[in-house]
Amino acid sequence: MANVMGVDIGGTKIRLGIIDAEGNILYDEKIPTQFPLYPYLEENVLRILAEFPDAEAIGIGTHGFVDPKEGRIIFSTEALRGWTGTKVKAQLEAASGKRVEVENDANCAALAEAKFGAAKGLERVVCLTLGTGLGGGIIWDGKLLSGGPNGGAAELGHLTLYPRGADCACGRKGCYEQYVSGTGIQRRIHEAGLEMTPLEMFQSAATDEQSNQLLEAFTYDLGIVISSLQAAFDMEMLVIGGGVSESAEYWWPQLIRQLEPLLLNPLDIQTAKFGNDAGILGAALLVLKGK
């Protein structure tokens, strides 16, 4: 089949690419996120389509709550200001004359890992994206579990870990996101009176007791998150991606040690194969035939 366009929209940059049916990225471009977002997106999509007119369709992964049927942004934080309510699918289909599908970015990452990546060939997979926040994606019987009346299915980052815990951007307290995301780890470092990045904390844990305590608290909480998700979904594999996963060499043994007594059954846990490519590949998979 012909190629498709994949677009990954984040708070600081937008990545646009042309991808073939085997998941090869034939063209790749990053541009800074600018506002108002929709006209800027349309302008750049049409510019690239002019160079690759054979691209059959456009898949878009974006931060926020998405109605995938209508391709509309139900809610987005100030990271993508003015994005809430945008009818991306209808507007971009009218402008481009091509089929457009829109999904949450963490769902796109899960789709990429299940189709081409760490969980290739598996039917039930949970993906966690540990970045600035905590994204979640679920593959259920080979298909993406998404949507819902509020576009909030698989918002795993907003399950409650500690009732009456740390304030979350969603307006509630104690969400998973506030303990195992990069932002959550940084908050705990600051509360401990330390001045270092999460990576520096992980690296110094072997020789510094305070850093080690923070690492142990992070891996224990992540273990609770994983075991709770296993109880809900009984997945074949859990895949961990996002920026925090890039430092997994420093905390993976502690996670496995803390996780073992928490699991109901043995579970295969892997780091994501595609890293930063997962978003754009998953967006493309929204529109690749035979996905």
PLY file of the C-alpha trace (Angstrom):
ply
format ascii 1.0
element vertex 291
property float x
property float y
property float z
element edge 290
property int vertex1
property int vertex2
end_header
0.00 0.00 0.00
0.96 3.59 -0.25
2.56 5.49 2.58
0.80 7.52 5.28
1.61 10.60 7.33
2.09 10.36 11.10
1.96 13.43 13.34
2.95 13.53 17.03
1.83 16.73 18.79
3.49 17.70 22.07
3.64 20.80 24.20
7.03 21.94 22.88
7.38 20.28 19.47
5.42 18.63 16.68
6.90 15.75 14.75
5.66 14.96 11.26
6.72 12.00 9.15
5.94 9.75 6.22
5.77 6.08 7.20
5.40 2.93 5.11
3.42 -0.24 5.90
6.42 -1.91 7.56
6.86 0.97 10.00
9.86 2.52 8.27
10.10 6.30 8.69
10.80 7.61 5.20
10.67 11.30 6.07
10.96 12.94 9.48
10.68 16.58 10.54
10.39 18.34 13.91
8.95 21.82 14.28
8.37 23.88 17.44
4.78 23.93 18.71
3.17 27.30 17.95
-0.20 28.85 18.71
-2.92 29.09 17.59
-2.24 25.42 17.00
-4.75 24.23 14.41
-3.92 26.63 11.53
-0.22 26.06 12.16
-0.73 22.29 12.06
-2.77 22.47 8.87
-0.20 24.68 7.16
2.65 22.26 7.87
0.67 19.11 7.06
-0.29 20.54 3.66
3.29 21.65 3.03
4.63 18.13 3.56
1.76 16.53 1.62
2.76 18.70 -1.33
6.13 16.89 -1.27
4.56 13.45 -0.67
1.22 13.49 -2.52
1.04 9.68 -2.50
0.47 9.65 1.29
-2.97 8.06 1.57
-4.06 9.26 5.00
-3.02 11.18 8.12
-2.79 9.84 11.67
-2.43 12.28 14.55
-1.39 11.57 18.13
-1.86 14.38 20.61
-1.68 15.24 24.27
-5.12 15.46 25.88
-8.47 13.69 26.03
-9.62 12.73 22.53
-12.90 11.55 21.02
-11.40 9.17 18.42
-14.68 8.68 16.55
-15.15 12.38 15.85
-11.45 13.21 15.93
-12.17 16.04 18.35
-10.12 17.27 21.31
-12.37 16.99 24.36
-9.89 18.46 26.81
-6.30 19.63 26.80
-4.28 21.39 29.46
-2.54 24.72 28.99
0.40 22.83 27.49
-1.68 23.02 24.27
-3.68 26.15 24.97
-6.75 26.68 22.85
-6.71 23.05 21.67
-9.76 21.97 23.70
-12.80 21.59 21.44
-10.86 21.57 18.16
-12.49 19.37 15.51
-9.19 18.20 14.08
-10.49 15.34 11.92
-13.27 17.31 10.20
-11.15 20.39 9.56
-8.06 18.59 8.32
-10.02 16.18 6.12
-11.71 19.17 4.49
-8.35 20.90 3.97
-6.36 17.89 2.75
-8.94 15.69 1.04
-7.47 12.70 2.88
-8.71 10.46 5.69
-7.64 11.69 9.13
-7.70 9.82 12.46
-6.87 11.35 15.85
-5.88 9.65 19.12
-4.23 10.33 22.46
-0.43 10.21 22.17
0.08 7.52 24.85
-2.45 5.32 23.05
-0.44 5.79 19.87
2.75 4.72 21.65
1.00 1.56 22.87
-0.17 0.79 19.35
3.38 1.10 18.00
4.88 -1.18 20.64
2.17 -3.81 20.10
2.41 -3.79 16.30
6.14 -3.36 15.66
7.91 -3.14 19.02
8.52 -4.84 22.37
5.06 -6.46 22.46
4.86 -7.46 18.80
2.35 -10.24 18.26
0.76 -10.05 21.72
-2.97 -9.57 22.26
-3.14 -7.97 25.73
-0.59 -5.33 26.58
-0.43 -2.35 28.93
2.00 0.46 28.11
3.09 3.11 30.59
4.78 6.28 29.35
6.80 7.79 32.20
7.56 11.30 31.03
6.57 14.74 32.27
3.28 13.07 33.18
2.19 9.44 33.16
0.51 8.24 29.99
-1.18 4.90 29.57
-2.24 2.76 26.64
-4.02 -0.59 26.61
-4.15 -3.16 23.83
-7.12 -5.44 24.51
-7.53 -8.52 22.31
-5.29 -6.90 19.73
-7.14 -3.60 19.59
-6.62 -0.23 21.20
-8.87 0.45 24.19
-9.75 4.13 23.89
-12.49 6.73 23.71
-15.28 6.76 26.27
-17.93 9.50 26.67
-15.27 11.90 27.92
-12.33 10.62 25.90
-10.74 9.42 29.12
-10.39 5.66 28.66
-6.95 4.33 29.71
-5.97 7.55 31.52
-3.94 5.36 33.82
-1.97 8.28 35.21
-5.08 9.48 37.03
-5.85 6.38 39.03
-5.32 7.10 42.73
-2.19 5.76 44.40
-2.28 7.74 47.67
-5.68 9.11 48.78
-5.29 12.69 50.02
-1.78 12.68 48.53
0.01 15.20 46.33
-2.07 17.65 44.29
-2.46 16.64 40.64
-3.05 18.86 37.61
-6.36 17.04 37.07
-7.67 18.73 40.23
-7.59 15.64 42.45
-4.99 14.29 44.86
-2.64 11.33 44.95
-2.77 10.24 41.30
-0.25 7.72 39.93
1.19 10.55 37.86
2.33 12.43 40.96
4.61 9.60 42.09
6.10 7.77 39.10
6.37 10.46 36.39
9.44 12.62 35.86
7.60 15.55 37.43
6.55 13.45 40.41
10.08 12.18 40.99
11.42 15.74 40.80
8.85 16.89 43.36
9.94 14.21 45.80
13.60 15.13 45.31
12.77 18.77 46.07
10.73 17.79 49.14
13.74 15.83 50.40
15.78 19.04 50.28
18.02 17.89 47.44
19.07 19.83 44.35
19.45 17.30 41.55
17.67 15.86 38.54
15.95 12.45 38.63
18.82 11.02 36.56
21.38 12.37 39.03
19.38 10.90 41.89
19.28 7.48 40.22
23.02 7.63 39.50
23.96 8.60 43.06
21.68 6.04 44.77
24.45 3.45 45.00
26.59 5.74 47.19
24.14 8.21 48.78
21.59 6.95 51.32
19.08 9.76 50.76
19.09 9.19 46.99
18.74 5.46 47.58
15.67 6.02 49.74
14.09 8.10 46.97
14.89 5.43 44.38
13.40 2.73 46.60
10.23 4.81 47.12
9.89 5.36 43.34
10.37 1.68 42.44
8.01 0.53 45.19
5.30 2.91 43.99
5.84 1.83 40.39
5.56 -1.77 41.56
2.20 -1.01 43.21
1.04 0.67 39.97
2.05 -2.33 37.85
0.55 -4.93 40.19
-2.73 -2.99 40.37
-2.92 -2.84 36.58
-2.23 -6.57 36.39
-5.17 -7.20 38.72
-7.39 -5.17 36.38
-6.16 -6.34 32.98
-4.14 -9.58 33.41
-1.94 -8.49 30.50
0.67 -10.62 28.78
3.25 -7.84 28.96
3.74 -4.42 30.48
5.89 -2.01 28.47
7.53 1.01 30.08
8.48 3.95 27.86
8.93 7.70 28.16
11.89 9.79 29.26
12.21 8.15 32.70
12.63 4.74 31.05
15.84 5.96 29.40
17.52 5.74 32.83
16.12 2.25 33.57
19.61 0.75 33.90
19.87 2.54 37.26
16.54 1.42 38.75
15.37 -1.71 36.91
16.85 -4.27 39.37
15.19 -2.50 42.30
11.87 -2.42 40.46
11.95 -6.15 39.70
12.91 -6.96 43.31
10.10 -4.85 44.75
7.58 -6.00 42.17
7.98 -9.75 42.58
6.04 -10.15 45.87
3.33 -7.75 44.65
2.31 -9.58 41.47
-0.61 -11.99 41.34
1.08 -13.97 38.56
4.41 -13.78 36.72
4.51 -10.87 34.26
6.81 -10.02 31.39
7.99 -6.41 31.77
9.99 -4.68 29.05
11.24 -1.23 28.20
9.80 0.29 25.05
11.61 -0.46 21.81
10.89 2.73 19.96
11.43 5.47 22.55
10.68 8.83 20.96
9.64 7.18 17.68
6.64 5.45 19.27
4.34 8.46 19.00
4.80 9.07 15.29
4.72 5.35 14.42
1.55 4.83 16.46
-0.08 7.83 14.81
0.69 6.31 11.42
-0.80 2.99 12.55
-4.14 4.72 13.11
-4.50 4.91 9.34
-2.35 2.10 7.98
-4.51 -0.54 6.32
-4.40 -3.95 7.94
-3.16 -2.56 11.26
0 1
1 2
2 3
3 4
4 5
5 6
6 7
7 8
8 9
9 10
10 11
11 12
12 13
13 14
14 15
15 16
16 17
17 18
18 19
19 20
20 21
21 22
22 23
23 24
24 25
25 26
26 27
27 28
28 29
29 30
30 31
31 32
32 33
33 34
34 35
35 36
36 37
37 38
38 39
39 40
40 41
41 42
42 43
43 44
44 45
45 46
46 47
47 48
48 49
49 50
50 51
51 52
52 53
53 54
54 55
55 56
56 57
57 58
58 59
59 60
60 61
61 62
62 63
63 64
64 65
65 66
66 67
67 68
68 69
69 70
70 71
71 72
72 73
73 74
74 75
75 76
76 77
77 78
78 79
79 80
80 81
81 82
82 83
83 84
84 85
85 86
86 87
87 88
88 89
89 90
90 91
91 92
92 93
93 94
94 95
95 96
96 97
97 98
98 99
99 100
100 101
101 102
102 103
103 104
104 105
105 106
106 107
107 108
108 109
109 110
110 111
111 112
112 113
113 114
114 115
115 116
116 117
117 118
118 119
119 120
120 121
121 122
122 123
123 124
124 125
125 126
126 127
127 128
128 129
129 130
130 131
131 132
132 133
133 134
134 135
135 136
136 137
137 138
138 139
139 140
140 141
141 142
142 143
143 144
144 145
145 146
146 147
147 148
148 149
149 150
150 151
151 152
152 153
153 154
154 155
155 156
156 157
157 158
158 159
159 160
160 161
161 162
162 163
163 164
164 165
165 166
166 167
167 168
168 169
169 170
170 171
171 172
172 173
173 174
174 175
175 176
176 177
177 178
178 179
179 180
180 181
181 182
182 183
183 184
184 185
185 186
186 187
187 188
188 189
189 190
190 191
191 192
192 193
193 194
194 195
195 196
196 197
197 198
198 199
199 200
200 201
201 202
202 203
203 204
204 205
205 206
206 207
207 208
208 209
209 210
210 211
211 212
212 213
213 214
214 215
215 216
216 217
217 218
218 219
219 220
220 221
221 222
222 223
223 224
224 225
225 226
226 227
227 228
228 229
229 230
230 231
231 232
232 233
233 234
234 235
235 236
236 237
237 238
238 239
239 240
240 241
241 242
242 243
243 244
244 245
245 246
246 247
247 248
248 249
249 250
250 251
251 252
252 253
253 254
254 255
255 256
256 257
257 258
258 259
259 260
260 261
261 262
262 263
263 264
264 265
265 266
266 267
267 268
268 269
269 270
270 271
271 272
272 273
273 274
274 275
275 276
276 277
277 278
278 279
279 280
280 281
281 282
282 283
283 284
284 285
285 286
286 287
287 288
288 289
289 290
